[in-house]
Amino acid sequence: MQSKEDILKKYFAKADIGGTVSVNDIRDKDFNGDALSEKERQALRNFDHYRLTELNKQQNDMDFHECYRKLQVLANLADYREFLKEGYFFEEK
């Protein structure tokens, strides 16, 4: 007998619907205690820095909330490798 989790994974796996691994997928992986590659860790750092930078640029509540929603979509749907590109690169000092 299949567990509920196995059934959910079978029917809702991103790989089955042609999805890519997103920033939030990597964040979930990290929270679950799974090891992350250095590229995955860098993508998380880059995204977090990008997110804070973009939110801090907003001048009013309406713009802030619109930007926040767009960033949520990026975190959920964009390929995490997008945040390995030079334009997003962030090094901690």
PDB file of N, CA, C and O in Angstrom:
ATOM      1  N   MET A   1       0.831  -1.178   0.000  1.00  0.00           N
ATOM      2  CA  MET A   1       0.000   0.000   0.000  1.00  0.00           C
ATOM      3  C   MET A   1       0.880   1.248   0.000  1.00  0.00           C
ATOM      4  O   MET A   1       1.824   1.358   0.783  1.00  0.00           O
ATOM      5  N   GLN A   2       0.557   2.178  -0.886  1.00  0.00           N
ATOM      6  CA  GLN A   2       1.337   3.404  -0.983  1.00  0.00           C
ATOM      7  C   GLN A   2       0.941   4.390   0.110  1.00  0.00           C
ATOM      8  O   GLN A   2      -0.227   4.519   0.476  1.00  0.00           O
ATOM      9  N   SER A   3       1.962   5.080   0.618  1.00  0.00           N
ATOM     10  CA  SER A   3       1.664   6.101   1.620  1.00  0.00           C
ATOM     11  C   SER A   3       1.116   7.351   0.928  1.00  0.00           C
ATOM     12  O   SER A   3       1.275   7.537  -0.278  1.00  0.00           O
ATOM     13  N   LYS A   4       0.484   8.178   1.705  1.00  0.00           N
ATOM     14  CA  LYS A   4      -0.081   9.428   1.176  1.00  0.00           C
ATOM     15  C   LYS A   4       1.021  10.271   0.538  1.00  0.00           C
ATOM     16  O   LYS A   4       0.820  10.875  -0.516  1.00  0.00           O
ATOM     17  N   GLU A   5       2.186  10.307   1.185  1.00  0.00           N
ATOM     18  CA  GLU A   5       3.304  11.094   0.659  1.00  0.00           C
ATOM     19  C   GLU A   5       3.762  10.566  -0.698  1.00  0.00           C
ATOM     20  O   GLU A   5       4.033  11.355  -1.604  1.00  0.00           O
ATOM     21  N   ASP A   6       3.851   9.254  -0.851  1.00  0.00           N
ATOM     22  CA  ASP A   6       4.249   8.661  -2.132  1.00  0.00           C
ATOM     23  C   ASP A   6       3.251   9.003  -3.229  1.00  0.00           C
ATOM     24  O   ASP A   6       3.640   9.296  -4.360  1.00  0.00           O
ATOM     25  N   ILE A   7       1.991   8.966  -2.903  1.00  0.00           N
ATOM     26  CA  ILE A   7       0.947   9.290  -3.881  1.00  0.00           C
ATOM     27  C   ILE A   7       1.063  10.755  -4.302  1.00  0.00           C
ATOM     28  O   ILE A   7       0.984  11.073  -5.488  1.00  0.00           O
ATOM     29  N   LEU A   8       1.251  11.640  -3.329  1.00  0.00           N
ATOM     30  CA  LEU A   8       1.392  13.059  -3.651  1.00  0.00           C
ATOM     31  C   LEU A   8       2.619  13.308  -4.520  1.00  0.00           C
ATOM     32  O   LEU A   8       2.560  14.072  -5.483  1.00  0.00           O
ATOM     33  N   LYS A   9       3.727  12.663  -4.178  1.00  0.00           N
ATOM     34  CA  LYS A   9       4.942  12.832  -4.977  1.00  0.00           C
ATOM     35  C   LYS A   9       4.730  12.333  -6.401  1.00  0.00           C
ATOM     36  O   LYS A   9       5.208  12.938  -7.361  1.00  0.00           O
ATOM     37  N   LYS A  10       4.011  11.228  -6.525  1.00  0.00           N
ATOM     38  CA  LYS A  10       3.774  10.650  -7.846  1.00  0.00           C
ATOM     39  C   LYS A  10       2.954  11.583  -8.724  1.00  0.00           C
ATOM     40  O   LYS A  10       3.258  11.748  -9.906  1.00  0.00           O
ATOM     41  N   TYR A  11       1.940  12.182  -8.174  1.00  0.00           N
ATOM     42  CA  TYR A  11       1.032  12.987  -8.981  1.00  0.00           C
ATOM     43  C   TYR A  11       1.385  14.465  -9.045  1.00  0.00           C
ATOM     44  O   TYR A  11       0.889  15.180  -9.916  1.00  0.00           O
ATOM     45  N   PHE A  12       2.223  14.926  -8.151  1.00  0.00           N
ATOM     46  CA  PHE A  12       2.516  16.352  -8.128  1.00  0.00           C
ATOM     47  C   PHE A  12       4.004  16.669  -8.235  1.00  0.00           C
ATOM     48  O   PHE A  12       4.425  17.777  -7.904  1.00  0.00           O
ATOM     49  N   ALA A  13       4.791  15.719  -8.687  1.00  0.00           N
ATOM     50  CA  ALA A  13       6.217  15.965  -8.847  1.00  0.00           C
ATOM     51  C   ALA A  13       6.456  16.923 -10.004  1.00  0.00           C
ATOM     52  O   ALA A  13       5.868  16.774 -11.075  1.00  0.00           O
ATOM     53  N   LYS A  14       7.317  17.903  -9.784  1.00  0.00           N
ATOM     54  CA  LYS A  14       7.609  18.880 -10.830  1.00  0.00           C
ATOM     55  C   LYS A  14       8.182  18.213 -12.068  1.00  0.00           C
ATOM     56  O   LYS A  14       7.892  18.625 -13.192  1.00  0.00           O
ATOM     57  N   ALA A  15       8.991  17.190 -11.868  1.00  0.00           N
ATOM     58  CA  ALA A  15       9.603  16.522 -13.007  1.00  0.00           C
ATOM     59  C   ALA A  15       8.548  15.939 -13.935  1.00  0.00           C
ATOM     60  O   ALA A  15       8.734  15.914 -15.152  1.00  0.00           O
ATOM     61  N   ASP A  16       7.452  15.476 -13.371  1.00  0.00           N
ATOM     62  CA  ASP A  16       6.388  14.887 -14.183  1.00  0.00           C
ATOM     63  C   ASP A  16       5.635  15.917 -15.015  1.00  0.00           C
ATOM     64  O   ASP A  16       5.060  15.577 -16.050  1.00  0.00           O
ATOM     65  N   ILE A  17       5.634  17.159 -14.578  1.00  0.00           N
ATOM     66  CA  ILE A  17       4.909  18.182 -15.332  1.00  0.00           C
ATOM     67  C   ILE A  17       5.861  19.117 -16.065  1.00  0.00           C
ATOM     68  O   ILE A  17       5.452  20.171 -16.551  1.00  0.00           O
ATOM     69  N   GLY A  18       7.120  18.735 -16.145  1.00  0.00           N
ATOM     70  CA  GLY A  18       8.084  19.511 -16.904  1.00  0.00           C
ATOM     71  C   GLY A  18       8.629  20.716 -16.165  1.00  0.00           C
ATOM     72  O   GLY A  18       9.190  21.618 -16.788  1.00  0.00           O
ATOM     73  N   GLY A  19       8.477  20.749 -14.849  1.00  0.00           N
ATOM     74  CA  GLY A  19       8.964  21.879 -14.071  1.00  0.00           C
ATOM     75  C   GLY A  19      10.460  21.801 -13.843  1.00  0.00           C
ATOM     76  O   GLY A  19      11.097  20.778 -14.095  1.00  0.00           O
ATOM     77  N   THR A  20      11.001  22.903 -13.362  1.00  0.00           N
ATOM     78  CA  THR A  20      12.415  22.956 -13.036  1.00  0.00           C
ATOM     79  C   THR A  20      12.568  23.092 -11.528  1.00  0.00           C
ATOM     80  O   THR A  20      11.599  23.351 -10.814  1.00  0.00           O
ATOM     81  N   VAL A  21      13.770  22.919 -11.064  1.00  0.00           N
ATOM     82  CA  VAL A  21      14.051  23.062  -9.641  1.00  0.00           C
ATOM     83  C   VAL A  21      14.144  24.555  -9.327  1.00  0.00           C
ATOM     84  O   VAL A  21      14.950  25.275  -9.915  1.00  0.00           O
ATOM     85  N   SER A  22      13.315  25.003  -8.400  1.00  0.00           N
ATOM     86  CA  SER A  22      13.240  26.427  -8.067  1.00  0.00           C
ATOM     87  C   SER A  22      14.026  26.735  -6.791  1.00  0.00           C
ATOM     88  O   SER A  22      14.507  25.831  -6.107  1.00  0.00           O
ATOM     89  N   VAL A  23      14.142  28.008  -6.492  1.00  0.00           N
ATOM     90  CA  VAL A  23      14.770  28.458  -5.252  1.00  0.00           C
ATOM     91  C   VAL A  23      14.037  27.861  -4.051  1.00  0.00           C
ATOM     92  O   VAL A  23      14.677  27.402  -3.105  1.00  0.00           O
ATOM     93  N   ASN A  24      12.719  27.863  -4.078  1.00  0.00           N
ATOM     94  CA  ASN A  24      11.967  27.308  -2.948  1.00  0.00           C
ATOM     95  C   ASN A  24      12.126  25.796  -2.835  1.00  0.00           C
ATOM     96  O   ASN A  24      12.070  25.253  -1.732  1.00  0.00           O
ATOM     97  N   ASP A  25      12.322  25.111  -3.952  1.00  0.00           N
ATOM     98  CA  ASP A  25      12.602  23.673  -3.887  1.00  0.00           C
ATOM     99  C   ASP A  25      13.919  23.430  -3.154  1.00  0.00           C
ATOM    100  O   ASP A  25      14.026  22.514  -2.338  1.00  0.00           O
ATOM    101  N   ILE A  26      14.909  24.251  -3.451  1.00  0.00           N
ATOM    102  CA  ILE A  26      16.207  24.118  -2.782  1.00  0.00           C
ATOM    103  C   ILE A  26      16.072  24.479  -1.303  1.00  0.00           C
ATOM    104  O   ILE A  26      16.660  23.821  -0.444  1.00  0.00           O
ATOM    105  N   ARG A  27      15.310  25.507  -1.013  1.00  0.00           N
ATOM    106  CA  ARG A  27      15.098  25.906   0.385  1.00  0.00           C
ATOM    107  C   ARG A  27      14.416  24.767   1.160  1.00  0.00           C
ATOM    108  O   ARG A  27      14.785  24.484   2.300  1.00  0.00           O
ATOM    109  N   ASP A  28      13.428  24.119   0.544  1.00  0.00           N
ATOM    110  CA  ASP A  28      12.763  22.962   1.171  1.00  0.00           C
ATOM    111  C   ASP A  28      13.756  21.833   1.414  1.00  0.00           C
ATOM    112  O   ASP A  28      13.759  21.204   2.471  1.00  0.00           O
ATOM    113  N   LYS A  29      14.590  21.593   0.422  1.00  0.00           N
ATOM    114  CA  LYS A  29      15.609  20.549   0.530  1.00  0.00           C
ATOM    115  C   LYS A  29      16.529  20.839   1.723  1.00  0.00           C
ATOM    116  O   LYS A  29      16.854  19.939   2.497  1.00  0.00           O
ATOM    117  N   ASP A  30      16.941  22.090   1.863  1.00  0.00           N
ATOM    118  CA  ASP A  30      17.810  22.495   2.964  1.00  0.00           C
ATOM    119  C   ASP A  30      17.094  22.335   4.309  1.00  0.00           C
ATOM    120  O   ASP A  30      17.679  21.812   5.257  1.00  0.00           O
ATOM    121  N   PHE A  31      15.849  22.775   4.400  1.00  0.00           N
ATOM    122  CA  PHE A  31      15.078  22.654   5.643  1.00  0.00           C
ATOM    123  C   PHE A  31      14.858  21.197   6.037  1.00  0.00           C
ATOM    124  O   PHE A  31      14.745  20.882   7.222  1.00  0.00           O
ATOM    125  N   ASN A  32      14.797  20.311   5.048  1.00  0.00           N
ATOM    126  CA  ASN A  32      14.615  18.882   5.320  1.00  0.00           C
ATOM    127  C   ASN A  32      15.914  18.201   5.735  1.00  0.00           C
ATOM    128  O   ASN A  32      15.926  17.005   6.028  1.00  0.00           O
ATOM    129  N   GLY A  33      17.006  18.961   5.760  1.00  0.00           N
ATOM    130  CA  GLY A  33      18.280  18.405   6.194  1.00  0.00           C
ATOM    131  C   GLY A  33      19.071  17.729   5.100  1.00  0.00           C
ATOM    132  O   GLY A  33      20.097  17.106   5.375  1.00  0.00           O
ATOM    133  N   ASP A  34      18.615  17.837   3.858  1.00  0.00           N
ATOM    134  CA  ASP A  34      19.351  17.253   2.741  1.00  0.00           C
ATOM    135  C   ASP A  34      20.545  18.140   2.397  1.00  0.00           C
ATOM    136  O   ASP A  34      20.477  19.364   2.514  1.00  0.00           O
ATOM    137  N   ALA A  35      21.624  17.516   1.976  1.00  0.00           N
ATOM    138  CA  ALA A  35      22.833  18.263   1.623  1.00  0.00           C
ATOM    139  C   ALA A  35      22.607  19.063   0.343  1.00  0.00           C
ATOM    140  O   ALA A  35      21.985  18.584  -0.605  1.00  0.00           O
ATOM    141  N   LEU A  36      23.124  20.293   0.335  1.00  0.00           N
ATOM    142  CA  LEU A  36      23.041  21.138  -0.848  1.00  0.00           C
ATOM    143  C   LEU A  36      24.413  21.229  -1.494  1.00  0.00           C
ATOM    144  O   LEU A  36      25.440  21.207  -0.816  1.00  0.00           O
ATOM    145  N   SER A  37      24.412  21.330  -2.811  1.00  0.00           N
ATOM    146  CA  SER A  37      25.672  21.548  -3.514  1.00  0.00           C
ATOM    147  C   SER A  37      26.090  23.000  -3.308  1.00  0.00           C
ATOM    148  O   SER A  37      25.284  23.829  -2.884  1.00  0.00           O
ATOM    149  N   GLU A  38      27.340  23.303  -3.605  1.00  0.00           N
ATOM    150  CA  GLU A  38      27.812  24.682  -3.466  1.00  0.00           C
ATOM    151  C   GLU A  38      27.035  25.615  -4.392  1.00  0.00           C
ATOM    152  O   GLU A  38      26.749  26.754  -4.024  1.00  0.00           O
ATOM    153  N   LYS A  39      26.694  25.143  -5.585  1.00  0.00           N
ATOM    154  CA  LYS A  39      25.920  25.966  -6.522  1.00  0.00           C
ATOM    155  C   LYS A  39      24.525  26.254  -5.970  1.00  0.00           C
ATOM    156  O   LYS A  39      24.019  27.367  -6.117  1.00  0.00           O
ATOM    157  N   GLU A  40      23.911  25.276  -5.347  1.00  0.00           N
ATOM    158  CA  GLU A  40      22.588  25.489  -4.751  1.00  0.00           C
ATOM    159  C   GLU A  40      22.667  26.508  -3.613  1.00  0.00           C
ATOM    160  O   GLU A  40      21.811  27.385  -3.497  1.00  0.00           O
ATOM    161  N   ARG A  41      23.703  26.388  -2.773  1.00  0.00           N
ATOM    162  CA  ARG A  41      23.876  27.350  -1.680  1.00  0.00           C
ATOM    163  C   ARG A  41      24.103  28.761  -2.222  1.00  0.00           C
ATOM    164  O   ARG A  41      23.558  29.732  -1.699  1.00  0.00           O
ATOM    165  N   GLN A  42      24.915  28.861  -3.277  1.00  0.00           N
ATOM    166  CA  GLN A  42      25.187  30.170  -3.867  1.00  0.00           C
ATOM    167  C   GLN A  42      23.917  30.763  -4.461  1.00  0.00           C
ATOM    168  O   GLN A  42      23.676  31.964  -4.334  1.00  0.00           O
ATOM    169  N   ALA A  43      23.110  29.939  -5.103  1.00  0.00           N
ATOM    170  CA  ALA A  43      21.851  30.425  -5.678  1.00  0.00           C
ATOM    171  C   ALA A  43      20.930  30.966  -4.583  1.00  0.00           C
ATOM    172  O   ALA A  43      20.278  31.991  -4.782  1.00  0.00           O
ATOM    173  N   LEU A  44      20.868  30.298  -3.438  1.00  0.00           N
ATOM    174  CA  LEU A  44      20.058  30.794  -2.317  1.00  0.00           C
ATOM    175  C   LEU A  44      20.580  32.135  -1.805  1.00  0.00           C
ATOM    176  O   LEU A  44      19.805  33.063  -1.570  1.00  0.00           O
ATOM    177  N   ARG A  45      21.905  32.228  -1.634  1.00  0.00           N
ATOM    178  CA  ARG A  45      22.486  33.499  -1.176  1.00  0.00           C
ATOM    179  C   ARG A  45      22.197  34.609  -2.173  1.00  0.00           C
ATOM    180  O   ARG A  45      21.814  35.715  -1.790  1.00  0.00           O
ATOM    181  N   ASN A  46      22.384  34.307  -3.460  1.00  0.00           N
ATOM    182  CA  ASN A  46      22.156  35.311  -4.497  1.00  0.00           C
ATOM    183  C   ASN A  46      20.703  35.758  -4.522  1.00  0.00           C
ATOM    184  O   ASN A  46      20.421  36.953  -4.609  1.00  0.00           O
ATOM    185  N   PHE A  47      19.779  34.806  -4.445  1.00  0.00           N
ATOM    186  CA  PHE A  47      18.363  35.164  -4.477  1.00  0.00           C
ATOM    187  C   PHE A  47      17.986  36.012  -3.264  1.00  0.00           C
ATOM    188  O   PHE A  47      17.286  37.015  -3.400  1.00  0.00           O
ATOM    189  N   ASP A  48      18.445  35.613  -2.087  1.00  0.00           N
ATOM    190  CA  ASP A  48      18.111  36.366  -0.876  1.00  0.00           C
ATOM    191  C   ASP A  48      18.637  37.799  -0.956  1.00  0.00           C
ATOM    192  O   ASP A  48      17.946  38.739  -0.565  1.00  0.00           O
ATOM    193  N   HIS A  49      19.847  37.960  -1.457  1.00  0.00           N
ATOM    194  CA  HIS A  49      20.412  39.299  -1.615  1.00  0.00           C
ATOM    195  C   HIS A  49      19.615  40.096  -2.647  1.00  0.00           C
ATOM    196  O   HIS A  49      19.293  41.263  -2.421  1.00  0.00           O
ATOM    197  N   TYR A  50      19.303  39.474  -3.764  1.00  0.00           N
ATOM    198  CA  TYR A  50      18.509  40.129  -4.809  1.00  0.00           C
ATOM    199  C   TYR A  50      17.139  40.546  -4.264  1.00  0.00           C
ATOM    200  O   TYR A  50      16.680  41.662  -4.506  1.00  0.00           O
ATOM    201  N   ARG A  51      16.503  39.647  -3.535  1.00  0.00           N
ATOM    202  CA  ARG A  51      15.175  39.923  -2.968  1.00  0.00           C
ATOM    203  C   ARG A  51      15.219  41.142  -2.048  1.00  0.00           C
ATOM    204  O   ARG A  51      14.392  42.044  -2.177  1.00  0.00           O
ATOM    205  N   LEU A  52      16.167  41.176  -1.133  1.00  0.00           N
ATOM    206  CA  LEU A  52      16.274  42.305  -0.210  1.00  0.00           C
ATOM    207  C   LEU A  52      16.596  43.607  -0.937  1.00  0.00           C
ATOM    208  O   LEU A  52      16.050  44.659  -0.606  1.00  0.00           O
ATOM    209  N   THR A  53      17.474  43.534  -1.917  1.00  0.00           N
ATOM    210  CA  THR A  53      17.835  44.722  -2.695  1.00  0.00           C
ATOM    211  C   THR A  53      16.621  45.281  -3.418  1.00  0.00           C
ATOM    212  O   THR A  53      16.375  46.487  -3.390  1.00  0.00           O
ATOM    213  N   GLU A  54      15.860  44.404  -4.067  1.00  0.00           N
ATOM    214  CA  GLU A  54      14.679  44.854  -4.814  1.00  0.00           C
ATOM    215  C   GLU A  54      13.598  45.409  -3.888  1.00  0.00           C
ATOM    216  O   GLU A  54      12.982  46.429  -4.198  1.00  0.00           O
ATOM    217  N   LEU A  55      13.369  44.758  -2.775  1.00  0.00           N
ATOM    218  CA  LEU A  55      12.344  45.241  -1.843  1.00  0.00           C
ATOM    219  C   LEU A  55      12.735  46.589  -1.232  1.00  0.00           C
ATOM    220  O   LEU A  55      11.880  47.449  -1.021  1.00  0.00           O
ATOM    221  N   ASN A  56      14.011  46.768  -0.951  1.00  0.00           N
ATOM    222  CA  ASN A  56      14.473  48.031  -0.362  1.00  0.00           C
ATOM    223  C   ASN A  56      14.408  49.201  -1.339  1.00  0.00           C
ATOM    224  O   ASN A  56      14.438  50.356  -0.914  1.00  0.00           O
ATOM    225  N   LYS A  57      14.321  48.929  -2.619  1.00  0.00           N
ATOM    226  CA  LYS A  57      14.212  49.988  -3.632  1.00  0.00           C
ATOM    227  C   LYS A  57      12.813  50.589  -3.696  1.00  0.00           C
ATOM    228  O   LYS A  57      12.637  51.690  -4.217  1.00  0.00           O
ATOM    229  N   GLN A  58      11.837  49.891  -3.183  1.00  0.00           N
ATOM    230  CA  GLN A  58      10.440  50.313  -3.343  1.00  0.00           C
ATOM    231  C   GLN A  58      10.140  51.540  -2.484  1.00  0.00           C
ATOM    232  O   GLN A  58      10.573  51.640  -1.336  1.00  0.00           O
ATOM    233  N   GLN A  59       9.384  52.473  -3.078  1.00  0.00           N
ATOM    234  CA  GLN A  59       9.129  53.764  -2.448  1.00  0.00           C
ATOM    235  C   GLN A  59       7.815  53.836  -1.664  1.00  0.00           C
ATOM    236  O   GLN A  59       7.648  54.711  -0.814  1.00  0.00           O
ATOM    237  N   ASN A  60       6.883  52.919  -1.948  1.00  0.00           N
ATOM    238  CA  ASN A  60       5.605  52.963  -1.228  1.00  0.00           C
ATOM    239  C   ASN A  60       5.080  51.540  -1.035  1.00  0.00           C
ATOM    240  O   ASN A  60       5.598  50.587  -1.617  1.00  0.00           O
ATOM    241  N   ASP A  61       4.054  51.420  -0.217  1.00  0.00           N
ATOM    242  CA  ASP A  61       3.506  50.103   0.127  1.00  0.00           C
ATOM    243  C   ASP A  61       2.993  49.343  -1.088  1.00  0.00           C
ATOM    244  O   ASP A  61       3.203  48.136  -1.209  1.00  0.00           O
ATOM    245  N   MET A  62       2.326  50.046  -1.976  1.00  0.00           N
ATOM    246  CA  MET A  62       1.753  49.387  -3.148  1.00  0.00           C
ATOM    247  C   MET A  62       2.853  48.769  -4.022  1.00  0.00           C
ATOM    248  O   MET A  62       2.739  47.622  -4.454  1.00  0.00           O
ATOM    249  N   ASP A  63       3.907  49.531  -4.274  1.00  0.00           N
ATOM    250  CA  ASP A  63       5.028  49.016  -5.061  1.00  0.00           C
ATOM    251  C   ASP A  63       5.734  47.880  -4.333  1.00  0.00           C
ATOM    252  O   ASP A  63       6.144  46.898  -4.951  1.00  0.00           O
ATOM    253  N   PHE A  64       5.873  48.016  -3.015  1.00  0.00           N
ATOM    254  CA  PHE A  64       6.515  46.978  -2.216  1.00  0.00           C
ATOM    255  C   PHE A  64       5.759  45.658  -2.345  1.00  0.00           C
ATOM    256  O   PHE A  64       6.368  44.614  -2.581  1.00  0.00           O
ATOM    257  N   HIS A  65       4.445  45.699  -2.192  1.00  0.00           N
ATOM    258  CA  HIS A  65       3.650  44.472  -2.239  1.00  0.00           C
ATOM    259  C   HIS A  65       3.631  43.856  -3.636  1.00  0.00           C
ATOM    260  O   HIS A  65       3.616  42.632  -3.773  1.00  0.00           O
ATOM    261  N   GLU A  66       3.633  44.688  -4.663  1.00  0.00           N
ATOM    262  CA  GLU A  66       3.703  44.163  -6.030  1.00  0.00           C
ATOM    263  C   GLU A  66       5.047  43.480  -6.267  1.00  0.00           C
ATOM    264  O   GLU A  66       5.106  42.393  -6.842  1.00  0.00           O
ATOM    265  N   CYS A  67       6.113  44.118  -5.825  1.00  0.00           N
ATOM    266  CA  CYS A  67       7.445  43.533  -5.956  1.00  0.00           C
ATOM    267  C   CYS A  67       7.534  42.232  -5.161  1.00  0.00           C
ATOM    268  O   CYS A  67       8.099  41.249  -5.640  1.00  0.00           O
ATOM    269  N   TYR A  68       6.987  42.223  -3.968  1.00  0.00           N
ATOM    270  CA  TYR A  68       7.003  41.035  -3.114  1.00  0.00           C
ATOM    271  C   TYR A  68       6.313  39.857  -3.808  1.00  0.00           C
ATOM    272  O   TYR A  68       6.820  38.735  -3.789  1.00  0.00           O
ATOM    273  N   ARG A  69       5.167  40.117  -4.412  1.00  0.00           N
ATOM    274  CA  ARG A  69       4.437  39.049  -5.120  1.00  0.00           C
ATOM    275  C   ARG A  69       5.248  38.523  -6.304  1.00  0.00           C
ATOM    276  O   ARG A  69       5.290  37.316  -6.540  1.00  0.00           O
ATOM    277  N   LYS A  70       5.885  39.416  -7.041  1.00  0.00           N
ATOM    278  CA  LYS A  70       6.707  38.988  -8.181  1.00  0.00           C
ATOM    279  C   LYS A  70       7.876  38.127  -7.710  1.00  0.00           C
ATOM    280  O   LYS A  70       8.223  37.134  -8.349  1.00  0.00           O
ATOM    281  N   LEU A  71       8.474  38.514  -6.596  1.00  0.00           N
ATOM    282  CA  LEU A  71       9.583  37.734  -6.051  1.00  0.00           C
ATOM    283  C   LEU A  71       9.124  36.361  -5.568  1.00  0.00           C
ATOM    284  O   LEU A  71       9.862  35.383  -5.686  1.00  0.00           O
ATOM    285  N   GLN A  72       7.910  36.284  -5.026  1.00  0.00           N
ATOM    286  CA  GLN A  72       7.359  34.986  -4.624  1.00  0.00           C
ATOM    287  C   GLN A  72       7.201  34.072  -5.840  1.00  0.00           C
ATOM    288  O   GLN A  72       7.511  32.882  -5.779  1.00  0.00           O
ATOM    289  N   VAL A  73       6.721  34.634  -6.929  1.00  0.00           N
ATOM    290  CA  VAL A  73       6.557  33.853  -8.158  1.00  0.00           C
ATOM    291  C   VAL A  73       7.916  33.363  -8.641  1.00  0.00           C
ATOM    292  O   VAL A  73       8.064  32.196  -9.005  1.00  0.00           O
ATOM    293  N   LEU A  74       8.908  34.250  -8.648  1.00  0.00           N
ATOM    294  CA  LEU A  74      10.255  33.845  -9.057  1.00  0.00           C
ATOM    295  C   LEU A  74      10.779  32.710  -8.185  1.00  0.00           C
ATOM    296  O   LEU A  74      11.318  31.728  -8.696  1.00  0.00           O
ATOM    297  N   ALA A  75      10.623  32.841  -6.884  1.00  0.00           N
ATOM    298  CA  ALA A  75      11.123  31.820  -5.963  1.00  0.00           C
ATOM    299  C   ALA A  75      10.438  30.479  -6.178  1.00  0.00           C
ATOM    300  O   ALA A  75      11.052  29.429  -5.988  1.00  0.00           O
ATOM    301  N   ASN A  76       9.174  30.508  -6.571  1.00  0.00           N
ATOM    302  CA  ASN A  76       8.415  29.272  -6.763  1.00  0.00           C
ATOM    303  C   ASN A  76       8.582  28.650  -8.139  1.00  0.00           C
ATOM    304  O   ASN A  76       8.511  27.428  -8.272  1.00  0.00           O
ATOM    305  N   LEU A  77       8.801  29.460  -9.163  1.00  0.00           N
ATOM    306  CA  LEU A  77       8.744  28.939 -10.529  1.00  0.00           C
ATOM    307  C   LEU A  77      10.032  29.044 -11.334  1.00  0.00           C
ATOM    308  O   LEU A  77      10.267  28.230 -12.227  1.00  0.00           O
ATOM    309  N   ALA A  78      10.867  30.027 -11.035  1.00  0.00           N
ATOM    310  CA  ALA A  78      12.084  30.215 -11.834  1.00  0.00           C
ATOM    311  C   ALA A  78      13.115  29.142 -11.502  1.00  0.00           C
ATOM    312  O   ALA A  78      13.230  28.704 -10.357  1.00  0.00           O
ATOM    313  N   ASP A  79      13.849  28.734 -12.506  1.00  0.00           N
ATOM    314  CA  ASP A  79      14.945  27.785 -12.327  1.00  0.00           C
ATOM    315  C   ASP A  79      15.992  28.421 -11.407  1.00  0.00           C
ATOM    316  O   ASP A  79      16.404  29.560 -11.629  1.00  0.00           O
ATOM    317  N   TYR A  80      16.414  27.700 -10.395  1.00  0.00           N
ATOM    318  CA  TYR A  80      17.375  28.257  -9.442  1.00  0.00           C
ATOM    319  C   TYR A  80      18.676  28.664 -10.119  1.00  0.00           C
ATOM    320  O   TYR A  80      19.377  29.547  -9.624  1.00  0.00           O
ATOM    321  N   ARG A  81      19.009  28.034 -11.244  1.00  0.00           N
ATOM    322  CA  ARG A  81      20.267  28.348 -11.933  1.00  0.00           C
ATOM    323  C   ARG A  81      20.278  29.763 -12.500  1.00  0.00           C
ATOM    324  O   ARG A  81      21.339  30.311 -12.797  1.00  0.00           O
ATOM    325  N   GLU A  82      19.089  30.354 -12.650  1.00  0.00           N
ATOM    326  CA  GLU A  82      19.014  31.761 -13.072  1.00  0.00           C
ATOM    327  C   GLU A  82      19.786  32.648 -12.095  1.00  0.00           C
ATOM    328  O   GLU A  82      20.390  33.641 -12.501  1.00  0.00           O
ATOM    329  N   PHE A  83      19.767  32.294 -10.824  1.00  0.00           N
ATOM    330  CA  PHE A  83      20.396  33.116  -9.797  1.00  0.00           C
ATOM    331  C   PHE A  83      21.873  32.798  -9.604  1.00  0.00           C
ATOM    332  O   PHE A  83      22.497  33.267  -8.652  1.00  0.00           O
ATOM    333  N   LEU A  84      22.425  32.002 -10.508  1.00  0.00           N
ATOM    334  CA  LEU A  84      23.866  31.766 -10.539  1.00  0.00           C
ATOM    335  C   LEU A  84      24.531  32.663 -11.576  1.00  0.00           C
ATOM    336  O   LEU A  84      25.756  32.684 -11.690  1.00  0.00           O
ATOM    337  N   LYS A  85      23.733  33.395 -12.321  1.00  0.00           N
ATOM    338  CA  LYS A  85      24.264  34.284 -13.353  1.00  0.00           C
ATOM    339  C   LYS A  85      24.938  35.493 -12.711  1.00  0.00           C
ATOM    340  O   LYS A  85      24.618  35.884 -11.589  1.00  0.00           O
ATOM    341  N   GLU A  86      25.869  36.065 -13.446  1.00  0.00           N
ATOM    342  CA  GLU A  86      26.701  37.150 -12.933  1.00  0.00           C
ATOM    343  C   GLU A  86      25.903  38.329 -12.375  1.00  0.00           C
ATOM    344  O   GLU A  86      26.307  38.920 -11.373  1.00  0.00           O
ATOM    345  N   GLY A  87      24.797  38.675 -12.993  1.00  0.00           N
ATOM    346  CA  GLY A  87      24.002  39.814 -12.551  1.00  0.00           C
ATOM    347  C   GLY A  87      23.436  39.672 -11.149  1.00  0.00           C
ATOM    348  O   GLY A  87      23.073  40.670 -10.526  1.00  0.00           O
ATOM    349  N   TYR A  88      23.356  38.448 -10.645  1.00  0.00           N
ATOM    350  CA  TYR A  88      22.807  38.196  -9.310  1.00  0.00           C
ATOM    351  C   TYR A  88      23.885  37.865  -8.288  1.00  0.00           C
ATOM    352  O   TYR A  88      23.599  37.732  -7.098  1.00  0.00           O
ATOM    353  N   PHE A  89      25.128  37.731  -8.752  1.00  0.00           N
ATOM    354  CA  PHE A  89      26.166  37.167  -7.900  1.00  0.00           C
ATOM    355  C   PHE A  89      26.413  38.010  -6.654  1.00  0.00           C
ATOM    356  O   PHE A  89      26.522  39.234  -6.724  1.00  0.00           O
ATOM    357  N   PHE A  90      26.499  37.334  -5.520  1.00  0.00           N
ATOM    358  CA  PHE A  90      26.717  37.973  -4.228  1.00  0.00           C
ATOM    359  C   PHE A  90      27.695  37.133  -3.427  1.00  0.00           C
ATOM    360  O   PHE A  90      27.527  35.920  -3.293  1.00  0.00           O
ATOM    361  N   GLU A  91      28.724  37.795  -2.892  1.00  0.00           N
ATOM    362  CA  GLU A  91      29.682  37.111  -2.027  1.00  0.00           C
ATOM    363  C   GLU A  91      29.580  37.693  -0.629  1.00  0.00           C
ATOM    364  O   GLU A  91      29.575  38.912  -0.451  1.00  0.00           O
ATOM    365  N   GLU A  92      29.499  36.822   0.352  1.00  0.00           N
ATOM    366  CA  GLU A  92      29.486  37.281   1.743  1.00  0.00           C
ATOM    367  C   GLU A  92      30.904  37.648   2.139  1.00  0.00           C
ATOM    368  O   GLU A  92      31.868  36.997   1.737  1.00  0.00           O
ATOM    369  N   LYS A  93      31.012  38.691   2.926  1.00  0.00           N
ATOM    370  CA  LYS A  93      32.355  39.133   3.356  1.00  0.00           C
ATOM    371  C   LYS A  93      32.619  38.736   4.776  1.00  0.00           C
ATOM    372  O   LYS A  93      33.692  39.021   5.308  1.00  0.00           O
TER     373      LYS A  93
END
